[in-house]
Amino acid sequence: MNGFDTAWLPPEAFGPLGARRTLIRGSGPLVGTVRDEVARACERFGGEVVRDGSYDLLLEVTDGGLGAEEFTCAREGGTTTVTASNGHGLLYGLFHVVRLGAQAFTGGWPREVHRPATELRMLDHWDNVAVHPVMGQVERGYAGGSLFWREGRAREDFARVRAYGRLLAACGINAVCVNNVNVHAVEARLLTDRIGEVAAIADVLRPYGVRTHLAVTFAAPVVLGGLSTADPLEPAVREWWAAAARTVYAAVPDFGGFVVKADSEGQPGPFTYGRSHADGANMLAAALAPHGGTVHWRAFVYDHRQDWRDRTTDRARAAYDHFAPLDGEFAAGAVLQVKHGPMDFQVREPVSPVLGAMPRTRLAVEVQATQEYTGQQRHVCWLGPMWSEVLGFRPEGESGPSVGELARELVAVSNAGDDPFWTGHPLAQANLYTFGRLAWRPDADPYRVLDEWIGLTFPSAPARLVEGLHAVLDGSWRTYEKYTAPLGVGFMVQSGHHYGPSVDGYEYSPWGTYHFADRDGIGVDRSAATGTGYAAQYAEPWSGVYESAGTCPDELLLFFHHVPYGHVLSSGRTVIQHIYDTRFDGVAEAEKARRVWAGLVDLVEPAWHARVAERFEEQVRGAREWRDQVNSYFLRKSGVPDAHGRLIH
Ligand code: GCW
């Protein structure tokens, strides 16, 4: 390994392409990137970048009426042709050819048009410039330090950032926000006197078609500008932001825009001035509009200081209650960035009702690749199937559009850092890759995407390795769910760092995260009839489906209902027996995955194999801890013995 892992772009992935004769037509910086990629592959594999004469592959910028990121690919008469209307599309076309491997030069097929379904496919980095005393450098980061920042400033050596940009382009990601949405004092200044550091990063990402975005604090006019207010309707404040945007664009001409976490978990926002979130977002959209930028305004607004005794406040309702009434009020340059579920990236949540309730708002769906609540990159948890379920959900039922169709943009909190394997757990690379490909095509089959990832990461993998990787990854999210959170209950984690079990870890906290287990039953009543009314935030058919415990899907039962332990699920099992069984099954599955991985030792590069093997030890230990704590807790609460008489402590 040359300092860091090649992930899904090992040199061998360029073998078929690099052995051929390629003609490249077009000019501009991204065509330059394409040319460099092909030239490098040819140097290694004996092919040639030709200027004329015969060729096997034509990569051509033409005026073919294609959109900015689109490309076509065809193969006729022994020649493969990729066309695009600019360098960006051509770069995506090149990586398409890489993905096809030898197949790109075999047989023939008519012209196919490839275009992304979403305009923006972004990674948000929760990276701090300075190391934060509690959160460390990367908030919820499980892959070492930041790729961008080191020792309080932008890195001097950008080799790693360049390699990152390349990996992102190869899976279709076109935007990165380079700092944490919780904007601390040092990071606030990236907007003003430290914009040069952002510009340096943008320069490195630009050749891969990745635009740079910045998280900013809503209080910037006060904390940086010395104004007495940050009121979004105050002319001096609006002018301050307009001037700030001008400075940013002078340094970064293709700057993507701002990301804002306002009135959320202590961050400042428009509520301080009695203004709405549309007022706040629109002010920033107005500042960015003359330059073509957008503001990503996060919908993660809720009361994080609630009284656990108060059963009427329901955190799950918060985003909808705050934002749905504002539909139609957001400016064209404002994107509302909505977490995929109503709570906070738990292992299982329903899809956020906000996504079906704001047809006149530009929506981005936010998912979490960094595994805060899904094993922190010590456990294998491939999130493709979860994201795919979210994107396939149809808020108005079968005849209506899917979330993937409603979302104009997809955003993931990145799971990458300066760890040699990028993601701490090497298999977590699959999450990053899968996110990019699902963002490009939300209706893609995640298991096919995983095949692609395997094909690229392990070129010419024998069938035993391909099968082994599928065996370890395919069901890993459900395995994780089995030993952790039953039936849609969340937050049974240790408080603060969120790793490992603590059934009551958040039960009496101010964060709005309760399961209400007592001796008789468990779950949150979110029905309209007797509960918090959250179920009514959905349109039919879902409001009806979720309203009744009889029709609510098993996996979400305790999210929507408080039921007795003896309640019989549609699976035929009681809730308590389900809790016991799934814990035992989850541990058995984790142990099996560990065995499968051990059996691949001869097929995977030793350092790679060893890192995963080491993580599996921790995963199995952790899974047993989850099983024993959760089962013991519920045995003690309910007094109901396990029907199979297994050991519960
Ligand atoms: O999941 C929670 C995390 C916070 C995070 C917040 C958010 C960046 O625990 O660390 O803050 O969500 O999404 O803003």
Residues whose N, C-alpha, C, O or C-beta is under 5 A from the ligand:
A	BS01	GCW	E139 R140 N182 D344
